[in-house]
């Protein structure tokens, strides 16, 4: 069967541990995958009324690696329906500055220096702003986990607190728990072009990473070396790895793994220099 080429209005099926979910492709993006609306409901069997489903208000919008998911047979086309009037325009979204403040933007706004200069940061979100979709790119595995967990934007902080509490409890039961705060996670992303490595570096800096772009050890590819403290939970680590892999593929590069440095001594992980 030939691969389906995604078109605006297409509805795709997502298999999750909690049931079948459905998304609708609404807007193209130059460098953030495809923008989709996550439709309400989880189903034991494929529904027959996709026209009615598409008319319902979406749970949220998110950038999704739809083309890769289709290529890898992780999702499948099931219907085509008109985009509702309420979802025709690029939606307002919220974008986090290292999880401590926010900026409100259109999904079509580029995250450039000019954008940051003219857009004020918000320290506290209003209840209405908490309902805004979050400006993130999710690979397929992340989307599946979020949907199955019942994630929606207004529950994002609540679920983060739950994960942090669970991680803190695990930390208390580890003899070396106090050392985890001194860990730095290094991510290795390689690209054939310096411009691609630079764009990835800018994207990651906007997410709070420290990034160094330099020629790789092979003398041909360019390395974007991103550093940040690791996520508090195992689920967060898995999600971050999926996001790094999606980001590398988006710019025709390769994610070569990560390593953890513990203070000034020792390191472990699956990066090229890990031991």
Number of C-alpha atoms within 10 A of each C-alpha: 3 4 11 11 10 15 13 17 19 20 27 21 17 20 17 18 10 15 15 19 22 27 26 26 24 22 22 16 12 8 15 20 23 21 27 26 24 23 20 17 14 19 14 9 9 14 12 9 9 15 12 9 17 25 16 11 14 18 19 20 28 24 24 24 23 22 16 17 16 18 13 10 10 14 19 18 18 13 16 17 17 15 19 14 8 11 15 11 14 17 19 17 23 24 22 18 16 12 11 10 15 20 18 20 19 14 25 17 12 15 14 11 11 9 13 13 9 8 13 12 16 15 12 11 15 9 9 8 16 18 18 21 21 24 21 20 20 25 24 21 15 20 21 18 16 15 24 17 13 12 16 20 17 16 13 14 13 12 15 14 12 11 18 15 14 13 15 15 12 13 17 11 9 12 8 9 13 10 12 17 12 13 17 18 19 22 24 21 27 25 24 17 16 18 13 20 27 19 15 25 22 19 17 19 17 18 16 16 20 15 21 14 20 16 17 17 9 7 8 13 18 23 29 28 21 22 21 16 16 19 16 19 18 12 13 15 13 13 19 17 18 17 21 23 18 23 25 21 16 18 18 14 22 19 22 16 18 22 22 24 18 16 13 8 6 10 16 14 15 13 16 12 12 14 11
